[in-house]
Every structure is written in structure tokens, then in C-alpha cells.
């Protein structure tokens, strides 16, 4: 595998590349003396990533990799190093990552498995956390992915029998792994729909324009912008525009030397 920084610097794209992803992990396995509010006496197996699903914004395919997809799984069902190396490679190509609770869970869990397997840190990326944003901007009854999908009429998560699915995967059952992959992939498909619905409301979303600047919406890059009033700040005022495709509001500044507008 190429070094992370080499992988990213070799890319020819100029606009940011957005990775939407979701992790599934194994439980912590240990000994206890009780079944309610009890301490763990000894940990037998640490939590680790057992599958992840992802898609690149702008592409149609949702992908998924799990422990059984790599050689050596039959001999050692706990070895997730090949899986983590594949995830590390994805991180090395991403400029922005999107996830539901990505800041407190997915990214932290990923970095934990990276350092555990002695992988170098991937290139820094911007995070867009749909759970964090839903909590801060709106008053939804529930901010869970499944509940947001229902409320916004965008879809639902895949139903499964509960912890039995994880037990089946840990035991190597083919049917459980098939359901886990389906469940994991649907989470990403639903995540993308929720992200795109929330995105126009995100005032601090990373600018999606290429480094040289685009005369369009800073998040969906549409050229259908209408000038409507002013954005007022301590520095003064700037023309305000609204995207007619996604609804995002932005400020515009006219670049005299280029004779064009730049939107932020």
C-alpha cells in the first residue's frame, strides 16, 4: 500500500472528495461477577472494526468490506488488519468525511485501529457529522439515523434480529455476515440522503469548490444562484445569494482581476 500522503498527492482532482462511511464493530468480551451495573473483571477481547460500508459522493455504488472478505479469515476470525488497511487507504483519498456520529465514534474508532496496527496517520480531513448538526440546529424528537430517515421520509435502516446478528458474525455464520453487509450498506445509503437534506442548512460546511474557485453554490456547485439582500457582519456587508437547486445561502465577492463572483 502506498504511503497515505503519496496516495493523496498523486490525485488529479481539484474539487474536494467526499467519503460517506459507517462502521460496525464487535462487542467487548469479558468476565463479570454479575449482570447489572457490574464491573468487568477481565477483558478477553477488545472491541474492533469488523466491517465498514462507504460510498463517494457523486458515485452511485455503495461498497462494503467485512472480515470474511480477506484471506486467512477461516484460520483467524479475529484478525482485522487487512480490513483496517483497506479503510486506511480510503481515508488517504478523502478530503471530507461524512458520518452519523463520525466525530465521537467512527473517526475515533478508525484511528484507534490504525494506531493499533502501526499504520501512519492518514492525511487530515474535514468532518461533517450529521448527528451533531441535527442536534445543534433542529428540534427533532429523535436524532437517530433510523428515526431521522422516517421523519424526513427518506427511508429506514435494515431490520435485523438484534445482537444475534453480531453473535452469528463472531461465529463465522455466512447468513449473519450477509445480513450485516446489507445492514451496513443501507446505513450509508440512508446517511447520504439525510446528509443531502441537511446540507443546505449547514453554514459551516466545508467549501466544495475547487481551489481556484467556482462561480457556483459552495456546497452543491450549482450555477443557479439568485442575489437576495445582504449578509451583515462587523467587517461590513456582502451580497447574499441563494442556490435555486439546494436552497443554500452564501455570500458573494466579486474578484476584479478575474471579472467573476466567488461564493462562500
TANOR-V138228 format. One line per field, one symbol per residue. ss: DSSP state (~ for helix, > for strand, _ for the rest). phi: phi as a letter, one per 30 degrees, with the letter a starting at -180 (. if undefined). burial: b if it has 24 or more other C-alpha atoms within 12 Angstrom, else e. A space follows every 10 residues. Layout:
ss->???
phi->???
burial->???
This chain:
ss->___~~~~~~_ _______>>> >>>>>___>> >>_______> >>>>>___>> >>>>>>____ __>>>>~~~_ __________ ~~~~~~~~~~ ~____>>>>_ _~~~~~~~~~ ~~~~~~____ _____>>>>~ ~~~~~~~___ ____~~~~~~ ~_________ __~~~~~~~~ ___~~~~~~~ ~~~~~~~~~~ ~~~~~~~~~_ __________ __________ ____>>>>>> >>>__>>>>> >>>_____>> >>>>>____> >>>_
phi->.deeddeddd dcdcdecccc aacbbdddca cbcbbbhcdd dadcbddadc abbaacejcd dccabbeddb ejdddbdcdc eedddddddd edcccbcbac iddcbedddd ddddddcidd ddeebdcbcd dededdcbbd dbcdeddded ddhckbdddb djdeddeddd didddddddd ddddddeddd edddeddded dddcdedddd edjbdaedcc idcdccdbib ccbddkbbec bbddccjdcb cbbccddcha cbcb
burial->eeebeeebee eeeebbbbbb bbbbbbeeee eeeeeeeeee eeeeeeebbb bbbbbbbeee ebbbbbbbbe eeeeeebbbb bbbbbbbbbb bbbbbbbbbb bbbeebbebb bebbeeeebb bbbebbbbbb bbbbeeeeee eebbbbebbe ebebebbeee eeeebbeebb ebeeebbbbb bbbbbbbbbb bbbbbbbbbb bbeebbbbbb eebbbbbbbb beeebbeeee eeeeeeeebb bbbeebbbbb bbbeeeeeee bbbb
